[in-house]
Amino acid sequence: MAVLKKILIANRGEVALRIIRACQELGIRTVAVHSEADVDALHVRFADEDICIGPPASQQSYLNIPSIISAAEITDAQAIHPGYGFLAENAHFAEICETCQIKFIGPSAETIRLMGDKAQARKQAQLAGVPVLQGSGSIDDPKEARKIAHQIGYPVIIKAVGGGGGKGMRIVHTDASFLNAFMTAQAEASAAVGNALVYIEKFLEEPKHIEIQILADEYGNIIHLGERDCSIQRRYQKLLEESPCAVINPEIRQKMADAAIKLVKQVNYFSAGTVEFLLDKNNFYFMEMNTRIQVEHPVTEMVTNIDLVKEQIRIAAKEKLAYKQEDVKICGHAIECRLNAEDPDRDFIPSPGKITGFNVPGGPGVRVDTAVYTNHVISPYYDSLIAKLIVWGNDRPEALARIKRALREFVIQGIKSTIPLHIRVLRNAKFQSGNFTTRFMDNFLK
């Protein structure tokens, strides 16, 4: 690893700490950047160097590109790892890194831009021979859009071209409600990502959300690391993920993995990435590609014993993949619960504040990714993630028993958390069967 001696982490919280740990094990020095609100954060404490880059608000700190680049230049960092969120899928930031001769740990700016445009990503999937749902390209004329929706057949979903995480997204069941939904989606997309363009797809009522983790180097070597079932979500935000999917058959699993690799080849992708699909019975369709490490990457690490963050760094250092496809073995079952500072009994209202008591679970097969500690303050300025609880079991029943046990051991006092909600979900018979869909939480929360 002589090529990269120092990496700046352009992020905060548990993902920044996760990257620091990988760097330390690779013998790479780290630079933490932080806002004024995060001066006492663990990623600041455990990095080799730290620099304050601005006030608490993200726009003035973690999204402040000139400040981050200046911090990298001042500390002589050779590379920047963006983590997830913030600037992780910002093609402009990746370009600036390249211009400043700082390695961006991720794919090329061109690929980020291409796959960040959801309509263009659909087109690339089609060119690669990957199944896509019936739909349109980018469109801004509401009357023309309604004609297309009518041709596709209701229900349809309107999606922001530059969106993600449910922003600029509306489901429409009739012609009568289409125009209002279209304009609302455009306005929301414009406010969220500065781009009012949307596209239309056929809407599947009860699919599974399955994603394939891939690793690709700059020499054309590509492997997949199995799938994750991310169907447990609320308002398009994932709450719980597991690997492998409990009910997918081996033939469909292989076809989805092959499709993911076809798309990766089509767009000349390198780094870690995720290709997301909707699975409707035995038919699957491309949804989008995430050009970064995912929040839920630990479940894949638990079942493959491959450190995805280290592999990202090695790829950025222009190393060839150390693994061939036959080296990847899926062993056992892993489940992750995202524990957020929210009150599920009050429509998931955020619950910032001081954590007055904090105890993490332990024992065989239990992993907790967090940057929280007793007396840590959950800030209202950033996302509400407190911790990720990940467990591994020899099989799904053992993993379920283990995560329920671990949740009972997990103590978070002083603020509300989603621990009680996760316990209820895990006890649910439909969830335990594995035959749940993306509509699970809608029905569960009624």
C-alpha positions as semicolon CSV with decimal commas, in nm:
position;residue;x (nm);y (nm);z (nm)
1;M;0,000;0,000;0,000
2;A;0,288;0,236;-0,067
3;V;0,086;0,446;-0,314
4;L;-0,156;0,592;-0,058
5;K;0,006;0,706;0,265
6;K;-0,258;0,950;0,388
7;I;-0,635;0,969;0,329
8;L;-0,874;1,249;0,423
9;I;-1,223;1,133;0,520
10;A;-1,485;1,377;0,392
11;N;-1,758;1,256;0,625
12;R;-1,858;1,216;0,989
13;G;-2,014;0,970;1,233
14;E;-1,996;0,594;1,210
15;V;-1,890;0,579;0,845
16;A;-1,593;0,810;0,910
17;L;-1,489;0,587;1,199
18;R;-1,536;0,278;0,980
19;I;-1,299;0,422;0,717
20;I;-1,043;0,522;0,981
21;R;-1,035;0,164;1,110
22;A;-0,975;0,025;0,761
23;C;-0,696;0,277;0,701
24;Q;-0,526;0,198;1,031
25;E;-0,521;-0,172;0,947
26;L;-0,368;-0,090;0,608
27;G;-0,102;0,133;0,764
28;I;-0,244;0,453;0,613
29;R;-0,257;0,780;0,808
30;T;-0,593;0,957;0,830
31;V;-0,722;1,314;0,836
32;A;-1,064;1,384;0,989
33;V;-1,256;1,692;0,889
34;H;-1,528;1,817;1,120
35;S;-1,778;2,094;1,176
36;E;-1,779;2,305;1,492
37;A;-2,060;2,082;1,622
38;D;-1,844;1,769;1,587
39;V;-1,531;1,886;1,770
40;D;-1,573;1,606;2,030
41;A;-1,671;1,336;1,778
42;L;-1,498;0,997;1,784
43;H;-1,381;1,020;1,422
44;V;-1,193;1,336;1,524
45;R;-1,044;1,164;1,828
46;F;-0,922;0,854;1,645
47;A;-0,788;1,007;1,323
48;D;-0,418;1,095;1,305
49;E;-0,496;1,458;1,220
50;D;-0,809;1,673;1,223
51;I;-0,921;2,002;1,075
52;C;-1,233;2,208;1,144
53;I;-1,395;2,300;0,813
54;G;-1,686;2,520;0,919
55;P;-2,001;2,583;1,122
56;P;-2,249;2,306;1,214
57;A;-2,471;2,336;0,905
58;S;-2,372;2,075;0,642
59;Q;-2,374;2,326;0,359
60;Q;-2,100;2,522;0,534
61;S;-1,892;2,222;0,644
62;Y;-1,935;1,866;0,512
63;L;-2,069;1,994;0,178
64;N;-1,817;2,279;0,157
65;I;-1,595;2,160;-0,128
66;P;-1,332;2,442;-0,112
67;S;-1,282;2,383;0,261
68;I;-1,244;2,005;0,216
69;I;-0,997;2,042;-0,073
70;S;-0,800;2,300;0,127
71;A;-0,786;2,059;0,423
72;A;-0,652;1,785;0,196
73;E;-0,387;2,015;0,049
74;I;-0,279;2,155;0,386
75;T;-0,236;1,805;0,533
76;D;-0,082;1,664;0,214
77;A;-0,349;1,392;0,186
78;Q;-0,316;1,195;-0,136
79;A;-0,676;1,075;-0,146
80;I;-1,023;1,156;-0,019
81;H;-1,276;0,895;0,090
82;P;-1,629;1,042;0,076
83;G;-1,808;0,763;0,267
84;Y;-2,181;0,774;0,189
85;G;-2,416;1,072;0,179
86;F;-2,281;1,429;0,163
87;L;-2,043;1,440;-0,139
88;A;-2,015;1,065;-0,206
89;E;-2,210;1,079;-0,534
90;N;-2,119;1,433;-0,635
91;A;-1,953;1,416;-0,977
92;H;-1,839;1,780;-0,952
93;F;-1,651;1,702;-0,629
94;A;-1,487;1,396;-0,790
95;E;-1,376;1,615;-1,083
96;I;-1,229;1,879;-0,853
97;C;-1,034;1,610;-0,665
98;E;-0,893;1,489;-0,996
99;T;-0,804;1,846;-1,104
100;C;-0,621;1,897;-0,774
101;Q;-0,440;1,564;-0,819
102;I;-0,612;1,412;-0,518
103;K;-0,743;1,058;-0,567
104;F;-1,119;1,032;-0,519
105;I;-1,190;0,692;-0,360
106;G;-1,476;0,584;-0,579
107;P;-1,555;0,559;-0,950
108;S;-1,478;0,821;-1,214
109;A;-1,667;1,151;-1,217
110;E;-1,806;1,057;-1,558
111;T;-1,955;0,733;-1,422
112;I;-2,097;0,905;-1,113
113;R;-2,269;1,161;-1,335
114;L;-2,400;0,897;-1,576
115;M;-2,545;0,669;-1,308
116;G;-2,666;0,963;-1,096
117;D;-2,903;1,056;-1,379
118;K;-3,168;0,789;-1,321
119;A;-3,310;0,815;-1,673
120;Q;-2,961;0,775;-1,824
121;A;-2,891;0,485;-1,588
122;R;-3,208;0,313;-1,720
123;K;-3,080;0,364;-2,073
124;Q;-2,741;0,213;-1,987
125;A;-2,916;-0,087;-1,831
126;Q;-3,114;-0,138;-2,151
127;L;-2,796;-0,116;-2,360
128;A;-2,637;-0,379;-2,136
129;G;-2,935;-0,613;-2,182
130;V;-3,050;-0,573;-1,821
131;P;-3,430;-0,590;-1,771
132;V;-3,598;-0,256;-1,697
133;L;-3,958;-0,167;-1,623
134;Q;-4,165;-0,009;-1,898
135;G;-4,111;0,366;-1,873
136;S;-3,995;0,694;-2,025
137;G;-3,681;0,898;-2,056
138;S;-3,642;1,241;-1,892
139;I;-3,954;1,452;-1,934
140;D;-4,073;1,795;-1,820
141;D;-4,403;1,842;-2,010
142;P;-4,691;1,730;-1,783
143;K;-4,939;1,671;-2,068
144;E;-4,692;1,459;-2,264
145;A;-4,605;1,276;-1,944
146;R;-4,971;1,193;-1,879
147;K;-5,001;1,047;-2,231
148;I;-4,699;0,823;-2,161
149;A;-4,846;0,718;-1,825
150;H;-5,172;0,629;-1,998
151;Q;-4,981;0,417;-2,254
152;I;-4,782;0,237;-1,983
153;G;-5,096;0,171;-1,780
154;Y;-5,161;0,265;-1,418
155;P;-5,028;0,248;-1,155
156;V;-4,712;0,439;-1,249
157;I;-4,441;0,603;-1,043
158;I;-4,296;0,946;-1,118
159;K;-3,928;0,971;-1,018
160;A;-3,677;1,255;-1,006
161;V;-3,398;1,209;-1,261
162;G;-3,142;1,326;-1,005
163;G;-3,322;1,192;-0,700
164;G;-3,282;0,918;-0,445
165;G;-3,414;0,829;-0,102
166;G;-3,774;0,902;-0,198
167;K;-3,721;1,267;-0,300
168;G;-3,930;1,375;-0,600
169;M;-4,122;1,048;-0,611
170;R;-4,498;1,002;-0,651
171;I;-4,717;0,698;-0,717
172;V;-5,018;0,763;-0,941
173;H;-5,320;0,536;-0,993
174;T;-5,544;0,746;-1,221
175;D;-5,535;1,006;-1,498
176;A;-5,728;1,246;-1,274
177;S;-5,453;1,264;-1,011
178;F;-5,158;1,255;-1,252
179;L;-5,098;1,625;-1,324
180;N;-5,098;1,727;-0,959
181;A;-4,861;1,441;-0,868
182;F;-4,633;1,526;-1,161
183;M;-4,598;1,893;-1,062
184;T;-4,550;1,804;-0,696
185;A;-4,273;1,558;-0,788
186;Q;-4,106;1,824;-1,006
187;A;-4,118;2,085;-0,730
188;E;-3,981;1,843;-0,471
189;A;-3,705;1,727;-0,707
190;S;-3,607;2,086;-0,784
191;A;-3,591;2,173;-0,412
192;A;-3,398;1,858;-0,317
193;V;-3,144;1,825;-0,599
194;G;-3,182;2,140;-0,809
195;N;-3,315;1,946;-1,108
196;A;-3,688;1,938;-1,190
197;L;-3,660;1,670;-1,460
198;V;-3,849;1,348;-1,387
199;Y;-3,921;1,019;-1,561
200;I;-4,203;0,766;-1,541
201;E;-4,202;0,392;-1,479
202;K;-4,460;0,120;-1,435
203;F;-4,520;0,082;-1,061
204;L;-4,499;-0,264;-0,904
205;E;-4,742;-0,296;-0,613
206;E;-4,554;-0,551;-0,399
207;P;-4,197;-0,621;-0,511
208;K;-3,890;-0,710;-0,312
209;H;-3,600;-0,465;-0,314
210;I;-3,286;-0,668;-0,385
211;E;-2,940;-0,525;-0,441
212;I;-2,619;-0,685;-0,567
213;Q;-2,285;-0,576;-0,419
214;I;-2,001;-0,557;-0,669
215;L;-1,629;-0,483;-0,664
216;A;-1,445;-0,383;-0,980
217;D;-1,085;-0,272;-1,032
218;E;-0,939;-0,043;-1,298
219;Y;-0,820;-0,342;-1,503
220;G;-1,162;-0,483;-1,591
221;N;-1,181;-0,744;-1,315
222;I;-1,530;-0,763;-1,162
223;I;-1,684;-0,979;-0,889
224;H;-2,019;-0,980;-0,715
225;L;-2,061;-1,057;-0,345
226;G;-2,417;-1,185;-0,340
227;E;-2,736;-0,999;-0,267
228;R;-2,898;-0,802;0,013
229;D;-3,272;-0,792;0,080
230;C;-3,357;-0,429;0,159
231;S;-3,738;-0,455;0,140
232;I;-3,798;-0,338;0,498
233;Q;-3,823;0,036;0,443
234;R;-4,039;0,333;0,528
235;R;-4,088;0,616;0,279
236;Y;-3,811;0,464;0,066
237;Q;-3,565;0,475;0,357
238;K;-3,421;0,137;0,452
239;L;-3,466;0,023;0,813
240;L;-3,335;-0,334;0,811
241;E;-3,129;-0,534;0,562
242;E;-3,017;-0,895;0,538
243;S;-2,798;-1,121;0,328
244;P;-2,872;-1,352;0,162
245;C;-3,240;-1,305;0,071
246;A;-3,441;-1,575;0,250
247;V;-3,667;-1,671;-0,041
248;I;-3,483;-1,605;-0,368
249;N;-3,414;-1,913;-0,579
250;P;-3,060;-1,991;-0,702
251;E;-3,146;-1,939;-1,070
252;I;-3,284;-1,586;-1,015
253;R;-2,994;-1,506;-0,781
254;Q;-2,744;-1,595;-1,054
255;K;-2,936;-1,403;-1,322
256;M;-2,944;-1,090;-1,105
257;A;-2,572;-1,115;-1,032
258;D;-2,496;-1,162;-1,403
259;A;-2,712;-0,859;-1,487
260;A;-2,528;-0,645;-1,231
261;I;-2,191;-0,740;-1,380
262;K;-2,318;-0,666;-1,734
263;L;-2,414;-0,314;-1,625
264;V;-2,079;-0,258;-1,450
265;K;-1,900;-0,354;-1,774
266;Q;-2,130;-0,132;-1,980
267;V;-2,040;0,184;-1,785
268;N;-1,670;0,099;-1,724
269;Y;-1,725;0,105;-1,350
270;F;-1,453;0,058;-1,090
271;S;-1,460;0,068;-0,705
272;A;-1,728;-0,076;-0,478
273;G;-2,083;-0,028;-0,603
274;T;-2,436;-0,160;-0,573
275;V;-2,687;-0,244;-0,845
276;E;-3,044;-0,230;-0,716
277;F;-3,335;-0,432;-0,853
278;L;-3,706;-0,479;-0,794
279;L;-3,800;-0,848;-0,777
280;D;-4,161;-0,930;-0,867
281;K;-4,212;-1,304;-0,814
282;N;-3,955;-1,449;-1,061
283;N;-3,905;-1,135;-1,269
284;F;-3,654;-0,867;-1,178
285;Y;-3,598;-0,515;-1,309
286;F;-3,315;-0,264;-1,277
287;M;-3,394;0,026;-1,046
288;E;-3,071;0,224;-0,995
289;M;-2,702;0,201;-0,919
290;N;-2,533;0,346;-0,612
291;T;-2,178;0,453;-0,693
292;R;-2,045;0,441;-0,335
293;I;-2,020;0,223;-0,028
294;Q;-2,367;0,153;0,114
295;V;-2,489;0,205;0,471
296;E;-2,577;-0,167;0,475
297;H;-2,240;-0,294;0,348
298;P;-2,162;-0,475;0,680
299;V;-2,412;-0,756;0,614
300;T;-2,216;-0,846;0,300
301;E;-1,889;-0,828;0,493
302;M;-2,030;-1,066;0,756
303;V;-2,133;-1,337;0,507
304;T;-1,830;-1,309;0,275
305;N;-1,555;-1,214;0,525
306;I;-1,435;-0,952;0,273
307;D;-1,364;-0,597;0,396
308;L;-1,534;-0,377;0,136
309;V;-1,379;-0,051;0,256
310;K;-1,027;-0,192;0,239
311;E;-1,101;-0,320;-0,112
312;Q;-1,223;0,027;-0,214
313;I;-0,896;0,174;-0,092
314;R;-0,685;-0,091;-0,265
315;I;-0,870;-0,032;-0,593
316;A;-0,810;0,344;-0,555
317;A;-0,441;0,264;-0,506
318;K;-0,455;0,097;-0,851
319;E;-0,419;-0,255;-0,718
320;K;-0,585;-0,547;-0,894
321;L;-0,868;-0,726;-0,716
322;A;-0,727;-0,983;-0,478
323;Y;-1,035;-1,204;-0,524
324;K;-1,176;-1,401;-0,814
325;Q;-1,545;-1,492;-0,830
326;E;-1,476;-1,848;-0,716
327;D;-1,309;-1,709;-0,402
328;V;-1,637;-1,549;-0,288
329;K;-1,829;-1,784;-0,059
330;I;-2,157;-1,683;0,107
331;C;-2,142;-1,833;0,455
332;G;-2,433;-1,815;0,700
333;H;-2,678;-1,528;0,732
334;A;-2,643;-1,163;0,841
335;I;-2,900;-0,902;0,946
336;E;-2,856;-0,529;1,009
337;C;-3,088;-0,297;1,202
338;R;-3,044;0,077;1,159
339;L;-3,103;0,236;1,497
340;N;-3,216;0,597;1,458
341;A;-3,284;0,881;1,702
342;E;-3,655;0,888;1,617
343;D;-3,980;0,825;1,800
344;P;-4,178;0,557;1,611
345;D;-4,483;0,623;1,830
346;R;-4,497;0,986;1,714
347;D;-4,465;0,935;1,336
348;F;-4,086;0,899;1,359
349;I;-4,030;1,257;1,477
350;P;-3,652;1,319;1,522
351;S;-3,525;1,287;1,879
352;P;-3,198;1,481;1,907
353;G;-3,036;1,537;2,245
354;K;-2,781;1,401;2,492
355;I;-2,739;1,025;2,532
356;T;-2,728;0,978;2,907
357;G;-2,675;0,602;2,903
358;F;-2,527;0,381;2,631
359;N;-2,450;0,009;2,633
360;V;-2,374;-0,192;2,321
361;P;-2,442;-0,566;2,298
362;G;-2,169;-0,825;2,253
363;G;-2,121;-1,198;2,222
364;P;-2,056;-1,426;1,924
365;G;-2,150;-1,290;1,582
366;V;-2,243;-0,938;1,699
367;R;-2,104;-0,619;1,544
368;V;-2,200;-0,261;1,629
369;D;-2,095;0,024;1,399
370;T;-2,141;0,352;1,586
371;A;-1,968;0,678;1,674
372;V;-2,187;0,737;1,980
373;Y;-2,091;0,722;2,350
374;T;-2,243;0,818;2,687
375;N;-2,295;1,198;2,702
376;H;-2,264;1,222;2,323
377;V;-2,513;1,470;2,178
378;I;-2,718;1,364;1,876
379;S;-2,721;1,684;1,673
380;P;-3,027;1,817;1,489
381;Y;-2,797;1,921;1,202
382;Y;-2,730;1,574;1,061
383;D;-2,904;1,243;0,996
384;S;-3,053;1,058;1,292
385;L;-2,848;0,736;1,272
386;I;-2,724;0,634;1,617
387;A;-2,579;0,293;1,536
388;K;-2,598;-0,007;1,308
389;L;-2,644;-0,340;1,480
390;I;-2,526;-0,627;1,263
391;V;-2,533;-0,994;1,353
392;W;-2,418;-1,314;1,185
393;G;-2,563;-1,661;1,233
394;N;-2,501;-2,003;1,082
395;D;-2,849;-1,973;0,931
396;R;-3,138;-1,725;0,931
397;P;-3,312;-1,864;1,243
398;E;-2,990;-1,827;1,444
399;A;-2,934;-1,474;1,306
400;L;-3,291;-1,378;1,402
401;A;-3,252;-1,515;1,753
402;R;-2,916;-1,341;1,789
403;I;-3,033;-0,997;1,674
404;K;-3,339;-1,011;1,901
405;R;-3,110;-1,097;2,191
406;A;-2,868;-0,818;2,096
407;L;-3,147;-0,560;2,070
408;R;-3,257;-0,645;2,424
409;E;-2,899;-0,579;2,544
410;F;-2,873;-0,248;2,357
411;V;-2,930;0,046;2,593
412;I;-2,983;0,400;2,461
413;Q;-3,105;0,643;2,730
414;G;-3,186;1,013;2,719
415;I;-3,346;1,012;2,373
416;K;-3,598;0,801;2,183
417;S;-3,473;0,532;1,944
418;T;-3,615;0,281;1,698
419;I;-3,504;-0,022;1,905
420;P;-3,864;-0,109;2,016
421;L;-3,983;-0,091;1,654
422;H;-3,712;-0,332;1,536
423;I;-3,802;-0,580;1,811
424;R;-4,166;-0,571;1,696
425;V;-4,067;-0,620;1,330
426;L;-3,843;-0,916;1,413
427;R;-4,126;-1,085;1,605
428;N;-4,368;-1,048;1,313
429;A;-4,467;-1,379;1,149
430;K;-4,464;-1,231;0,796
431;F;-4,112;-1,099;0,847
432;Q;-3,996;-1,429;0,993
433;S;-4,129;-1,612;0,685
434;G;-3,905;-1,405;0,457
435;N;-4,198;-1,347;0,219
436;F;-4,225;-0,973;0,287
437;T;-4,217;-0,694;0,026
438;T;-4,153;-0,320;0,016
439;R;-4,512;-0,273;0,136
440;F;-4,441;-0,452;0,464
441;M;-4,394;-0,140;0,677
442;D;-4,700;0,034;0,527
443;N;-4,917;-0,252;0,653
444;F;-4,718;-0,301;0,974
445;L;-4,756;0,062;1,085
446;K;-5,132;0,085;1,019
